[in-house]
Amino acid sequence: MNQTKHVHFIGIGGYGMSAIARVLLDQGVKVTGSDVAMNKLAENLVKRGAVVHIGHDAAQVGEPDVVVYSSSIAMDNVELLAAKEKGIPVLHRSQMLARLLNDKKGIAVAGAHGKTTTSSMIAQTLEICGVDPSFIIGGEVVGLGSNAKAGKSDFVVAEADESDGTFLEYYPEVAVVTNIEPDHLENYDGQFDNLKRAYRQFLSQVKPGGLAVLCMDDPHLREMVKDLGVRVITYALDQPADYTAEGIRQHLRQITFTMKKGDTPLGEVKLNVPGRHNVANAMAAIIACMHAGVPFEEAARAIAQFSGAKRRFQVIGEVDDILVVDDYAHHPTEIRATIQATRALNRRIVVVFQPQRYSRTHLLMDEFSRAFSEADEVIINRIYAPPGEKPIDGVTAERLAELIRQNSNHNVRYFDTKEEVKQYLLEHARPGDVVLTMGAGDIWRVAHELVPALEERRTIKDCG
């Protein structure tokens, strides 16, 4: 990396790509890039000195030392082809991240759920405690105002993405795994055993003297823990582990617990993000921070300042006692956990869910249909499919709504467009409700448009 003076990013506006670009800019590297549209992440890079082109053109590549592309970029992209023709080294985003992480003391967070929240907790806690880490996060950390930074210490905090197997590029000092579930199996020949083998390989790549931090509430991690060949520290809510939580108390958006090492209480931890699952995420984060030299007491005080990452139970606004929250939950387990966490608010819960990908909806249709039992009302929007994904016969959001009605919640409605969803909520949401938008696509737009629409409605009423 010391020899790299100029990097060009194809698809620079994504969270993962923009985060790496931000770190390189902070290190004094020239950054150029392109994307199909300008967004806030790309605009922030431009303000820091990057050159960002809208649209793809071979002439925009120039003569960089490295070209980086994201998983969303087609192999026949004109800039990618131009780089190969010129003999410029071409790296996938994960390979570029590996260069940044492997050369230093990497703290890599993997798992089916909780990656962004846990890595955000680690990054913010280390920052508050003066460690000055670098971090590359798949979502903006609210308390840090960014999704990336190049720090002066040797610690680099990043998410390790198992979805396409790219986490096997990483050789971290600390590997955190929150849980393992049979998701993204289209990249593992449809075999859950292949995914579990990949996790085992990832954990085996922890550097000598490093640490694997594993959640024992997950049965698959309990199977792995015995023979990994690396130092392991475990944590859990409901199973025996090195670190456990006692006296968990939830009140509205706050949760407190006592963290224990063996039978010894270490002290109280206070979180300003709701949900029992976040107790587990916080324990993993504190363990990683202690490995980085932060005493427990300092880590506990710092983590109390964590207010979340964008799209992770993010409060968008509250109008006329209608609370609007957005969350990235897109897997049945995440959906159940998020709704359960919302129950602590003691409000009527209106869930708006947008399935993502025909393939995921097809594989998990039955599980999705059983995930909404604790919601008071469910609204389903049409499937969000990335460019190039083809529909699957019989796999529709209307069908999912029918199965939800049969299997978990009779109070379910389907709307094809987000505008229809917003209009329905404007007409039917009432004081005391929490409107919870969930999904990995663009359903967040409903939450962000609903709040000003509610405010406008209130203004009209006040004037009338």
Secondary structure as GFF3:
##gff-version 3
##sequence-region A 1 464
A	DSSP	beta_strand	6	10	.	.	.	ID=ss1
A	DSSP	alpha_helix	15	26	.	.	.	ID=ss2
A	DSSP	beta_strand	30	35	.	.	.	ID=ss3
A	DSSP	alpha_helix	40	47	.	.	.	ID=ss4
A	DSSP	beta_strand	51	54	.	.	.	ID=ss5
A	DSSP	three_ten_helix	58	60	.	.	.	ID=ss6
A	DSSP	beta_strand	66	69	.	.	.	ID=ss7
A	DSSP	alpha_helix	78	86	.	.	.	ID=ss8
A	DSSP	beta_strand	90	92	.	.	.	ID=ss9
A	DSSP	alpha_helix	93	102	.	.	.	ID=ss10
A	DSSP	beta_strand	105	110	.	.	.	ID=ss11
A	DSSP	alpha_helix	115	128	.	.	.	ID=ss12
A	DSSP	beta_strand	134	141	.	.	.	ID=ss13
A	DSSP	beta_strand	146	149	.	.	.	ID=ss14
A	DSSP	beta_strand	155	159	.	.	.	ID=ss15
A	DSSP	three_ten_helix	166	169	.	.	.	ID=ss16
A	DSSP	beta_strand	174	177	.	.	.	ID=ss17
A	DSSP	three_ten_helix	185	187	.	.	.	ID=ss18
A	DSSP	alpha_helix	192	204	.	.	.	ID=ss19
A	DSSP	beta_strand	211	215	.	.	.	ID=ss20
A	DSSP	alpha_helix	219	224	.	.	.	ID=ss21
A	DSSP	three_ten_helix	225	227	.	.	.	ID=ss22
A	DSSP	beta_strand	232	236	.	.	.	ID=ss23
A	DSSP	beta_strand	243	251	.	.	.	ID=ss24
A	DSSP	beta_strand	254	261	.	.	.	ID=ss25
A	DSSP	beta_strand	264	271	.	.	.	ID=ss26
A	DSSP	alpha_helix	276	291	.	.	.	ID=ss27
A	DSSP	alpha_helix	296	303	.	.	.	ID=ss28
A	DSSP	beta_strand	314	319	.	.	.	ID=ss29
A	DSSP	beta_strand	322	327	.	.	.	ID=ss30
A	DSSP	alpha_helix	332	343	.	.	.	ID=ss31
A	DSSP	beta_strand	348	353	.	.	.	ID=ss32
A	DSSP	alpha_helix	358	363	.	.	.	ID=ss33
A	DSSP	alpha_helix	365	369	.	.	.	ID=ss34
A	DSSP	beta_strand	377	381	.	.	.	ID=ss35
A	DSSP	alpha_helix	397	407	.	.	.	ID=ss36
A	DSSP	beta_strand	412	415	.	.	.	ID=ss37
A	DSSP	alpha_helix	418	428	.	.	.	ID=ss38
A	DSSP	beta_strand	433	438	.	.	.	ID=ss39
A	DSSP	alpha_helix	444	463	.	.	.	ID=ss40
###
